[in-house]
Amino acid sequence: MRKDSVFNDEKSYLNSWYKIKKGFSEFFKEQSKDLKINPAEAMFLSKIYYNDGASQREIAYDLIVSEANITKTFKKLESKELVYKTIDETNNARRNLHLTEKGEKTFEKCIEIFKEFDSVLFDGLTEGQICQMEDQLKKVADKSLSLTKEK
């Protein structure tokens, strides 16, 4: 007899999370064909869009990835003329990241894609239900990250 687990329960958080992630990835890929970026790159752009001049280290920390990953992503986005870097005036070792005009426009299109996905995803839910769900998901996400950050 097989063991019960979150894998065989259609209503489990694990299956739901997987379906949301898969659905969003496919939706984003279809809607962003002309942008030629993926969801991870959109998240990278968001960190600079909302914090112009952020360092690679800050972005790596926020996105929970290595600085090597950030360097690789930056180079890809730089080749697409979406980002550039400057040397920090107070710390020559620090590089500040910025969006080009094309990068800003690209990310603003991403915002519209995210809004469209949200409108479909949350159709029929009240603002209160959405806020409650977001609060609960944040708590679960933070607990999930605490499992690895404490070690």
TANOR-V934060 format. One record per helix or strand. SS is the DSSP state (H for helix, E for strand). FROM is the first residue (numbers start at 1). LEN is the number of residues. If there is no record, write none. Layout:
((SS;FROM;LEN) (SS;FROM;LEN))
This chain:
((H;6;3) (H;13;19) (H;39;11) (E;55;1) (H;56;8) (H;67;13) (E;83;5) (E;95;5) (H;101;21) (H;127;23))
